[in-house]
Amino acid sequence: MMLLRSAAVSSSATAANVRLTAATHSSRTPRRTTNINSLSVKAKYAISNEDLESRGFLLRRTAADLDLDQLNAVFVRVGFPRRDPERIKVALDHTSSLLWVQDKRSGWPVAFARATGDGVFNAIIWDVVVDPSFQGIGLGKAVIERLVDEILEQGIVNIALYSEPRVLGFYRPLGFVADPDGIRGMVFSRRNKK
Ligand SMILES: CC(C)(COP(=O)(O)OP(=O)(O)OC[C@H]1O[C@@H](n2cnc3c(N)ncnc32)[C@H](O)[C@@H]1OP(=O)(O)O)[C@@H](O)C(=O)NCCC(=O)NCCS
């Protein structure tokens, strides 16, 4: 499991961390100023919403127009197991923050991530996917940057996720650290009991 670096430190460091992360990407454009625990944080993204739109992508923040069969197809294309759309719907109903990118030309979802949480202390990011045809052009980063931002805006400082080893290098520059202070994730899974 990886945790956002700020999880282990104070909320003031959280804000500093967001600024530091943003400062390393000179091409970013300011988007908005938000208040997190009385601290002003200038959020900047590697690709602005306007750039995304001019490249043919729409940023969506609710599941209202999300076709679950299409989303399932994207999951399958990246190697995730196909899931019952009814159960995906239940999962999305219990999701606190959700972001997806729609390809304007086809209408299909091409990038997706969601987070569950307690609304106060902790959030966990799940189902981070970018359609293979659209990988490597910044959509994954665009989605995670904004999802993290949305979670931080709720005042939550612990943001965790499960990362496959080959994807650790994607999450690290976004502020996530593996095993912070030696803390290891443990999972109870019915699969492990068999
Ligand atoms: C992992 C994934 C979400 C990345 O999305 P993406 O849109 O291809 O990534 P981006 O184009 O936004 O890349 C952002 C940065 O991360 C880097 N990056 C992307 N994938 C990486 C990886 N697997 N390892 C290391 N760095 C990676 C890019 O080089 C880029 O670097 P830059 O900012 O210096 O240019 C996508 O490849 C994917 O869906 N993979 C299959 C599903 C999966 O593994 N999901 C995660 C489950 S834990």
The ligand as an ORCA input file, in Angstrom:
! r2SCAN-3c Opt
* xyz 0 1
  C      -0.683      3.342    -14.587
  C      -1.528      4.190    -15.515
  C      -2.798      4.595    -14.783
  C      -0.735      5.438    -15.903
  O      -1.559      6.257    -16.715
  P      -0.960      7.039    -17.982
  O      -2.000      7.941    -18.493
  O      -0.385      6.060    -18.933
  O       0.230      7.849    -17.310
  P       0.644      9.358    -17.656
  O       0.776      9.502    -19.135
  O      -0.289     10.295    -16.961
  O       2.058      9.420    -16.996
  C       2.411     10.394    -16.014
  C       3.872     10.193    -15.666
  O       4.033      8.887    -15.054
  C       4.986      8.133    -15.792
  N       4.514      6.748    -15.781
  C       3.408      6.259    -16.338
  N       3.287      4.937    -16.081
  C       4.377      4.604    -15.350
  C       4.845      3.387    -14.781
  N       4.164      2.230    -14.901
  N       6.012      3.408    -14.100
  C       6.704      4.562    -13.954
  N       6.298      5.760    -14.466
  C       5.162      5.768    -15.159
  C       5.006      8.740    -17.177
  O       6.240      8.501    -17.822
  C       4.787     10.201    -16.883
  O       6.003     10.787    -16.481
  P       6.283     12.370    -16.715
  O       5.254     13.122    -15.932
  O       7.668     12.557    -16.187
  O       6.159     12.591    -18.188
  C      -1.882      3.417    -16.818
  O      -0.707      3.020    -17.432
  C      -2.766      2.212    -16.603
  O      -3.981      2.324    -16.628
  N      -2.161      1.023    -16.441
  C      -2.913     -0.217    -16.331
  C      -3.751     -0.287    -15.097
  C      -2.933     -0.111    -13.845
  O      -1.863     -0.673    -13.700
  N      -3.481      0.709    -12.927
  C      -2.853      0.959    -11.661
  C      -3.208     -0.140    -10.725
  S      -2.240     -0.005     -9.239
*
